[in-house]
Amino acid sequence: MKMWSRGLGRTELFMDLATCQVKPDRETGAIIIYGNVKEPVNWEFKGTIYPEDIAGMIKLIMNGSVLKLVLKNLWRYFVYVWKSRSLKNKDEILEDKVNSAYDQIMRRGRPGLQV
């Protein structure tokens, strides 16, 4: 997946969604996605999808262009599943690394913030 935003200027970020890890957040009913941006930097990220985001996600997925892309490339999912067995041990390390960095950043510069 390639991402760009105005704040990045000319920089485009590349990440492999297939290597992301998904965990439930029991407190909020949301899910948390952990992953890595590989190029041009090596960043870990944490994204949260809330129940109220589901309608927008369904709208996105039901778009004709997205459906065509999925159907045309469905075989790639099965290849990924076959190869992903070697990635399972890395999941816990990524989650711990991202949560540690998140806690450290969110507390920095905010005296009295309790996480």
Backbone as a chain_set.jsonl record, in Angstrom:
{"seq": "MKMWSRGLGRTELFMDLATCQVKPDRETGAIIIYGNVKEPVNWEFKGTIYPEDIAGMIKLIMNGSVLKLVLKNLWRYFVYVWKSRSLKNKDEILEDKVNSAYDQIMRRGRPGLQV", "coords": {"N": [[0.858, -1.17, 0.0], [0.535, 2.198, -0.803], [0.948, 5.393, 0.561], [0.135, 8.867, 0.841], [0.213, 12.194, 2.04], [-0.593, 15.672, 2.386], [0.984, 16.775, 4.397], [3.292, 15.274, 4.263], [4.693, 16.197, 2.145], [6.717, 15.673, -0.619], [7.141, 13.076, -0.004], [6.377, 9.651, -0.105], [4.806, 6.987, 1.53], [5.384, 3.546, 2.059], [3.823, 0.528, 2.793], [3.253, -2.831, 3.966], [0.338, -4.287, 4.068], [-0.304, -6.906, 4.503], [1.347, -7.853, 6.463], [0.427, -6.764, 8.777], [-0.88, -6.724, 12.125], [-3.785, -7.598, 13.884], [-5.695, -6.771, 16.662], [-8.199, -7.127, 19.214], [-9.721, -4.412, 21.022], [-10.772, -4.505, 24.027], [-11.822, -2.67, 25.823], [-12.992, -0.539, 24.377], [-14.384, -1.708, 22.319], [-13.358, -1.581, 19.845], [-10.986, -2.287, 17.152], [-7.484, -2.803, 17.006], [-4.853, -2.024, 14.874], [-1.666, -3.066, 14.152], [1.406, -2.291, 12.586], [4.025, -1.919, 10.07], [5.714, 0.729, 8.451], [7.664, 0.618, 5.685], [9.248, 1.92, 3.704], [10.021, 5.302, 2.91], [11.153, 5.264, 5.324], [11.59, 3.579, 8.484], [9.078, 2.893, 10.238], [6.966, 2.048, 12.933], [3.452, 1.541, 13.256], [0.266, 2.28, 14.731], [-3.086, 1.805, 14.484], [-6.501, 2.572, 15.055], [-9.665, 1.163, 14.672], [-12.922, 2.028, 15.002], [-16.257, 1.011, 16.062], [-18.109, 2.771, 14.837], [-16.876, 3.334, 12.455], [-17.386, 1.347, 10.652], [-19.535, 1.541, 8.768], [-18.551, 3.378, 6.852], [-16.341, 1.928, 5.963], [-17.572, -0.288, 4.769], [-18.915, 1.012, 2.709], [-16.713, 1.87, 1.223], [-15.534, -0.616, 0.488], [-17.571, -1.714, -1.063], [-17.474, -0.309, -3.382], [-17.349, -0.302, -6.902], [-14.847, -0.336, -8.251], [-13.109, -1.198, -6.251], [-14.197, -3.726, -5.626], [-13.751, -5.032, -8.07], [-10.947, -5.008, -8.153], [-10.402, -6.632, -5.913], [-11.591, -9.123, -6.643], [-10.143, -9.722, -8.955], [-7.622, -10.144, -7.932], [-7.758, -12.069, -5.956], [-6.5, -14.546, -5.708], [-3.988, -13.922, -4.748], [-4.327, -13.639, -2.029], [-4.505, -16.255, -1.087], [-1.938, -17.164, -1.647], [-0.521, -15.509, 0.103], [-1.524, -16.444, 2.609], [-0.42, -18.981, 2.618], [2.333, -18.379, 2.737], [2.486, -16.898, 5.08], [2.842, -18.232, 7.454], [5.398, -18.188, 8.532], [5.547, -15.684, 9.637], [4.246, -15.488, 12.065], [5.577, -15.59, 14.598], [6.714, -13.096, 14.855], [4.716, -11.344, 15.514], [4.055, -10.756, 18.275], [6.305, -9.329, 19.117], [6.174, -7.0, 17.524], [3.746, -5.824, 18.421], [4.371, -5.273, 21.147], [6.539, -3.523, 20.799], [5.369, -1.351, 19.396], [3.355, -0.525, 21.226], [4.939, 0.232, 23.416], [6.429, 2.394, 22.316], [4.289, 4.095, 21.658], [3.167, 4.669, 24.207], [5.363, 6.002, 25.339], [5.685, 8.277, 23.636], [3.162, 9.572, 23.837], [3.097, 10.349, 26.466], [5.17, 12.138, 26.692], [5.982, 15.486, 27.264], [3.574, 16.099, 28.397], [2.731, 16.86, 31.263], [1.526, 15.218, 34.131], [-0.196, 13.555, 32.784], [-1.974, 10.639, 32.798], [-1.662, 7.372, 31.809]], "CA": [[0.0, 0.0, 0.0], [1.287, 3.448, -0.866], [0.176, 6.489, 1.161], [0.679, 10.204, 0.759], [-0.627, 13.279, 2.542], [0.007, 16.994, 2.182], [2.005, 16.982, 5.424], [4.509, 14.544, 3.921], [5.355, 16.835, 1.013], [6.963, 14.762, -1.741], [7.405, 11.733, 0.513], [5.332, 8.634, -0.153], [5.089, 5.905, 2.469], [5.028, 2.215, 1.575], [3.668, -0.469, 3.852], [2.704, -4.11, 3.558], [-0.807, -4.571, 4.935], [-0.35, -8.343, 4.788], [2.113, -8.148, 7.675], [-0.192, -6.096, 9.921], [-1.47, -7.553, 13.168], [-5.057, -7.036, 14.347], [-6.064, -7.204, 18.02], [-9.38, -6.437, 19.726], [-9.595, -3.532, 22.183], [-11.953, -4.88, 24.808], [-12.354, -1.509, 26.537], [-13.781, 0.342, 23.51], [-15.084, -2.463, 21.289], [-12.671, -1.3, 18.582], [-9.849, -3.151, 16.869], [-6.228, -2.075, 16.855], [-4.014, -2.573, 13.818], [-0.244, -2.784, 14.314], [2.113, -2.575, 11.348], [5.277, -1.218, 9.789], [5.969, 1.447, 7.205], [9.012, 0.136, 5.335], [10.017, 2.871, 2.898], [11.46, 5.495, 2.94], [11.554, 5.224, 6.727], [11.175, 2.35, 9.146], [8.194, 3.306, 11.319], [5.869, 1.192, 13.346], [2.25, 2.34, 13.442], [-0.868, 1.723, 15.463], [-4.322, 2.447, 14.054], [-7.681, 2.041, 15.739], [-10.915, 1.214, 13.924], [-14.037, 2.016, 15.946], [-17.506, 0.491, 15.484], [-18.766, 3.755, 13.965], [-16.157, 3.394, 11.178], [-17.767, 0.2, 9.821], [-20.362, 1.975, 7.635], [-17.668, 3.965, 5.86], [-15.516, 0.869, 5.4], [-18.421, -1.065, 3.871], [-19.117, 1.857, 1.525], [-15.462, 1.812, 0.473], [-15.358, -1.963, -0.053], [-18.615, -1.988, -2.046], [-17.202, 0.457, -4.596], [-17.098, -1.189, -8.028], [-13.409, -0.451, -8.532], [-12.507, -2.014, -5.191], [-14.664, -5.097, -5.818], [-13.05, -5.573, -9.24], [-9.566, -5.236, -7.725], [-10.395, -7.788, -5.015], [-11.878, -10.348, -7.387], [-9.055, -9.97, -9.893], [-6.395, -10.495, -7.206], [-8.089, -12.938, -4.815], [-5.51, -15.622, -5.611], [-2.852, -13.439, -3.957], [-4.629, -13.885, -0.627], [-4.166, -17.641, -0.784], [-0.472, -17.213, -1.63], [-0.132, -14.874, 1.362], [-1.823, -17.355, 3.717], [0.563, -20.056, 2.561], [3.638, -17.861, 3.134], [2.432, -16.137, 6.334], [3.124, -19.062, 8.634], [6.692, -17.789, 9.086], [5.434, -14.359, 10.256], [3.489, -15.541, 13.31], [6.404, -15.326, 15.775], [7.056, -11.679, 14.897], [3.545, -10.561, 15.912], [4.13, -10.274, 19.651], [7.369, -8.332, 19.195], [5.668, -5.773, 16.925], [2.75, -5.23, 19.32], [5.079, -4.72, 22.308], [7.357, -2.396, 20.35], [4.481, -0.231, 19.075], [2.726, -0.045, 22.457], [5.96, 0.913, 24.205], [6.693, 3.689, 21.677], [3.071, 4.903, 21.795], [3.11, 5.157, 25.59], [6.454, 6.952, 25.54], [5.4, 9.515, 22.897], [1.952, 10.225, 24.331], [3.366, 10.918, 27.79], [6.192, 13.173, 26.573], [5.511, 16.862, 27.159], [2.231, 16.245, 28.97], [2.842, 16.596, 32.709], [0.303, 14.789, 34.824], [-0.999, 12.653, 31.961], [-1.991, 9.257, 33.299], [-2.077, 6.419, 30.782]], "C": [[0.899, 1.226, 0.0], [0.389, 4.551, -0.324], [0.921, 7.801, 0.966], [-0.299, 11.148, 1.437], [0.126, 14.588, 2.347], [1.143, 17.244, 3.184], [3.317, 16.271, 5.135], [5.28, 15.194, 2.777], [5.499, 15.858, -0.135], [7.184, 13.316, -1.295], [6.177, 10.844, 0.383], [5.749, 7.498, 0.763], [4.596, 4.584, 1.898], [4.922, 1.265, 2.76], [3.017, -1.716, 3.288], [1.573, -4.464, 4.521], [-0.89, -6.042, 5.312], [0.398, -8.691, 6.065], [1.537, -7.465, 8.912], [-0.791, -7.119, 10.882], [-2.725, -6.849, 13.674], [-5.398, -7.641, 15.698], [-7.326, -6.469, 18.459], [-9.02, -5.529, 20.899], [-10.864, -3.723, 23.0], [-12.6, -3.696, 25.543], [-13.311, -0.694, 25.671], [-14.619, -0.416, 22.482], [-14.472, -2.265, 19.91], [-11.659, -2.405, 18.293], [-8.628, -2.27, 16.635], [-5.398, -2.795, 15.805], [-2.585, -2.103, 14.06], [0.452, -3.131, 13.006], [3.39, -1.777, 11.218], [5.17, -0.47, 8.467], [7.421, 1.117, 6.879], [9.854, 1.164, 4.599], [9.331, 4.228, 2.931], [12.017, 5.503, 4.358], [11.158, 3.861, 7.29], [10.38, 2.753, 10.389], [7.231, 2.185, 11.658], [4.641, 2.086, 13.484], [1.193, 1.534, 14.173], [-2.092, 2.502, 15.015], [-5.501, 1.797, 14.746], [-8.9, 2.239, 14.855], [-12.044, 1.03, 14.92], [-15.302, 1.482, 15.274], [-18.192, 1.483, 14.545], [-18.07, 3.918, 12.618], [-16.63, 2.328, 10.186], [-18.589, 0.629, 8.598], [-19.503, 2.555, 6.517], [-16.781, 2.92, 5.196], [-16.323, 0.019, 4.42], [-18.677, -0.287, 2.58], [-17.88, 1.806, 0.626], [-15.305, 0.469, -0.221], [-16.363, -2.254, -1.165], [-18.478, -1.163, -3.324], [-16.827, -0.506, -5.714], [-15.627, -1.394, -8.337], [-12.711, -1.336, -7.509], [-12.917, -3.475, -5.355], [-13.934, -5.763, -6.986], [-11.597, -5.904, -8.88], [-9.465, -6.48, -6.85], [-10.587, -9.078, -5.797], [-10.733, -10.727, -8.333], [-7.805, -10.509, -9.192], [-6.627, -11.412, -6.016], [-7.063, -14.052, -4.633], [-4.311, -15.208, -4.764], [-3.071, -13.657, -2.465], [-4.218, -15.303, -0.234], [-2.649, -17.853, -0.77], [0.034, -16.624, -0.318], [-0.356, -15.815, 2.546], [-0.791, -18.473, 3.767], [1.923, -19.587, 3.095], [3.647, -17.266, 4.545], [2.735, -16.963, 7.575], [4.431, -18.67, 9.301], [6.624, -16.446, 9.821], [4.829, -14.39, 11.65], [4.318, -15.206, 14.542], [6.745, -13.851, 15.932], [5.924, -10.816, 15.444], [3.672, -9.963, 17.301], [5.183, -9.183, 19.795], [6.883, -6.998, 18.65], [4.678, -5.082, 17.858], [3.422, -4.583, 20.521], [5.876, -3.473, 21.933], [6.49, -1.164, 20.084], [3.848, 0.331, 20.34], [3.71, 0.701, 23.344], [6.25, 2.302, 23.631], [5.499, 4.624, 21.829], [2.974, 5.502, 23.196], [4.168, 6.217, 25.852], [6.153, 8.294, 24.871], [4.217, 10.263, 23.5], [2.154, 10.843, 25.711], [4.337, 12.091, 27.717], [5.537, 14.549, 26.456], [4.113, 17.079, 27.71], [2.288, 15.914, 30.467], [1.48, 16.198, 33.288], [-0.595, 13.863, 34.017], [-0.869, 11.235, 32.47], [-2.491, 8.346, 32.194], [-2.25, 5.068, 31.408]], "O": [[1.899, 1.279, 0.716], [-0.782, 4.644, -0.692], [2.151, 7.847, 0.931], [-1.508, 10.92, 1.408], [1.344, 14.595, 2.166], [2.151, 17.861, 2.838], [4.35, 16.628, 5.702], [6.401, 14.786, 2.474], [4.512, 15.274, -0.581], [7.391, 12.434, -2.128], [5.067, 11.252, 0.726], [6.911, 7.093, 0.772], [3.512, 4.517, 1.319], [5.808, 1.204, 3.612], [2.323, -1.671, 2.273], [1.819, -4.888, 5.65], [-1.484, -6.387, 6.334], [0.117, -9.716, 6.687], [2.111, -7.58, 9.995], [-1.155, -8.228, 10.491], [-2.721, -5.633, 13.868], [-5.394, -8.861, 15.866], [-7.507, -5.302, 18.111], [-8.118, -5.841, 21.676], [-11.908, -3.154, 22.681], [-13.793, -3.728, 25.845], [-14.329, -0.207, 26.164], [-15.482, 0.18, 21.836], [-15.019, -2.738, 18.914], [-11.494, -3.336, 19.081], [-8.73, -1.149, 16.135], [-5.257, -4.018, 15.838], [-2.321, -0.905, 14.161], [0.133, -4.142, 12.381], [3.787, -1.054, 12.132], [4.609, -0.974, 7.494], [8.307, 1.316, 7.71], [11.056, 1.268, 4.846], [8.102, 4.263, 2.977], [13.211, 5.721, 4.564], [10.467, 3.086, 6.629], [10.951, 2.931, 11.464], [6.748, 1.47, 10.781], [4.774, 3.269, 13.796], [1.221, 0.304, 14.223], [-2.134, 3.725, 15.15], [-5.491, 0.591, 14.994], [-9.144, 3.335, 14.351], [-12.123, 0.008, 15.601], [-15.405, 1.501, 14.048], [-18.796, 1.071, 13.555], [-18.609, 4.572, 11.724], [-16.306, 2.403, 9.001], [-18.356, 0.125, 7.5], [-19.721, 2.24, 5.348], [-16.498, 3.012, 4.001], [-15.818, -0.355, 3.362], [-18.657, -0.859, 1.49], [-18.0, 1.709, -0.596], [-14.975, 0.424, -1.406], [-16.04, -2.968, -2.114], [-19.281, -1.308, -4.245], [-16.057, -1.438, -5.487], [-15.207, -2.507, -8.65], [-11.831, -2.125, -7.853], [-12.079, -4.369, -5.237], [-13.545, -6.928, -6.895], [-11.083, -6.955, -9.261], [-8.553, -7.29, -7.02], [-9.82, -10.025, -5.627], [-10.402, -11.903, -8.487], [-7.023, -11.246, -9.793], [-5.762, -11.517, -5.147], [-6.79, -14.456, -3.502], [-3.684, -16.055, -4.128], [-2.11, -13.84, -1.716], [-3.646, -15.514, 0.835], [-2.138, -18.636, 0.031], [0.931, -17.192, 0.306], [0.525, -15.966, 3.393], [-0.343, -18.862, 4.845], [2.587, -20.322, 3.826], [4.714, -17.141, 5.146], [2.87, -16.399, 8.661], [4.564, -18.806, 10.517], [7.551, -16.104, 10.555], [4.898, -13.385, 12.359], [3.794, -14.581, 15.463], [7.039, -13.403, 17.04], [6.156, -9.662, 15.804], [3.419, -8.772, 17.482], [4.972, -8.213, 20.521], [7.153, -5.958, 19.251], [4.769, -3.871, 18.063], [3.081, -3.456, 20.883], [5.881, -2.487, 22.67], [6.838, -0.058, 20.499], [3.806, 1.549, 20.513], [3.348, 1.703, 23.961], [6.309, 3.28, 24.377], [5.673, 5.812, 22.099], [2.729, 6.699, 23.351], [3.897, 7.219, 26.514], [6.349, 9.343, 25.485], [4.28, 11.483, 23.653], [1.438, 11.775, 26.077], [4.327, 12.952, 28.597], [4.639, 14.745, 25.637], [3.528, 18.143, 27.506], [1.931, 14.809, 30.877], [0.443, 16.777, 32.963], [-1.64, 13.431, 34.504], [0.235, 10.697, 32.558], [-3.604, 8.515, 31.697], [-2.598, 4.109, 30.719]]}, "num_chains": 1, "name": "protein.A"}
